[in-house]
Each structure stands twice: as C-alpha cells, then as structure tokens.
Amino acid sequence: QVQLVDSGGGLVQTGGSLRLSCAASGRTFSNYAMGWFRQTPGTEREFLATINLNVDQTYYAASVKGRFTITRDNAKNSLYLQMNSLKPEDTDIYYCAASSGYIYTLPRLYNYWGQGTQVTVSS
C-alpha cells in the first residue's frame, strides 16, 4: 500500500506559476512510476504527465507539454509538478498517482491516488 498526499494548489492569475507536490509513504516510493492527472467532477480524469522509476523517462500530454514539468526526488519520497504559463482552462482538481508497472497514460493502470488539490487560474 502506498499513501499519497497532494498539496500546493491554490489561486493564481493567468500566466502565473504553481508547484504541486505529492508526498508518498508506505511502500518504497522508488518502486513506482508516478503520474499527474486532473479532473473536473463528473468527467474522466485527464492525463498530464508521467515519470518512470529511474527518473530518466518522462511523457507529457500535448496540452501541457512545454508548460508543465514533472520531477521526483526518490530520497524524499516526493513527486512534483511545476506548472508555468497557467491558463484559465487549467483550472481543475489535480491528482498524483502511483503505478506499480511502467509509465502509463491511462488512469485505470494506476494503483494508488492522492486526495487531490484544487488549482484555480483567474482570467
């Protein structure tokens, strides 16, 4: 079992930046590929970014590539999402997730989820 706690959300103006964090506990963090998703209640979770165990592979959704950066610090059991050039359409609830397999884009392939953190971008 892996417990994930998201944090770092908030209110920011268009063009601003936020850094989300995800703190992991329980089983060995470095054994899991990690991802970030976002979701509006009542819709499917949208894949944003993923990073592998060895921190040498990342993959991004086209909607955030070049603006968002996923990183992880295995020594600190932490995952991060640096979000720059934020737009109103980035307003959503953001979730981190852990996968015991390879890096994936499908939410159903992730085993553990954080509770979510709200990001609101004002125009």
DAWO-V179448 format. One record per residue. N is the residue number from 1. OMEGA is omega in radians with two decimals (none if undefined). Layout:
[[N | OMEGA] [N | OMEGA]]
This chain:
[[1 | 3.07] [2 | 3.06] [3 | -3.09] [4 | 3.11] [5 | 3.11] [6 | 3.04] [7 | 3.05] [8 | 3.12] [9 | 3.13] [10 | -3.14] [11 | -3.12] [12 | 3.11] [13 | 3.07] [14 | -3.11] [15 | -3.12] [16 | -3.09] [17 | 3.00] [18 | 3.04] [19 | 3.08] [20 | 3.09] [21 | 3.09] [22 | -3.14] [23 | -3.10] [24 | 3.04] [25 | -3.11] [26 | -3.12] [27 | -3.02] [28 | -3.09] [29 | -3.05] [30 | 3.08] [31 | -3.02] [32 | 2.85] [33 | -3.05] [34 | 3.13] [35 | 3.02] [36 | 3.11] [37 | 2.99] [38 | -3.05] [39 | 2.92] [40 | 3.14] [41 | 3.14] [42 | 3.10] [43 | 3.11] [44 | 3.08] [45 | -3.11] [46 | 3.09] [47 | 3.10] [48 | -3.03] [49 | 3.10] [50 | -3.13] [51 | -3.03] [52 | -3.06] [53 | -2.99] [54 | 3.07] [55 | 3.10] [56 | 3.07] [57 | 3.02] [58 | 3.11] [59 | -3.05] [60 | 2.95] [61 | -3.11] [62 | -3.07] [63 | -3.08] [64 | -3.10] [65 | -3.11] [66 | 3.10] [67 | -3.10] [68 | 3.09] [69 | 3.10] [70 | 3.07] [71 | 3.08] [72 | 3.07] [73 | -3.07] [74 | 3.12] [75 | -3.13] [76 | -3.12] [77 | -3.03] [78 | 3.09] [79 | -3.11] [80 | 3.00] [81 | 3.05] [82 | -3.08] [83 | 3.14] [84 | 3.11] [85 | -3.07] [86 | -3.10] [87 | 3.10] [88 | 3.14] [89 | 3.03] [90 | 3.10] [91 | -3.07] [92 | 2.97] [93 | -3.06] [94 | -3.08] [95 | 2.91] [96 | -3.09] [97 | -3.14] [98 | 3.11] [99 | 3.11] [100 | 3.12] [101 | -3.10] [102 | 3.06] [103 | -3.08] [104 | 3.02] [105 | -3.10] [106 | -3.13] [107 | -3.05] [108 | 3.13] [109 | 3.08] [110 | -3.00] [111 | -3.04] [112 | -3.06] [113 | 2.96] [114 | -3.07] [115 | 3.12] [116 | 3.08] [117 | -3.04] [118 | 3.02] [119 | 3.11] [120 | -3.14] [121 | -3.12] [122 | -3.12] [123 | none]]
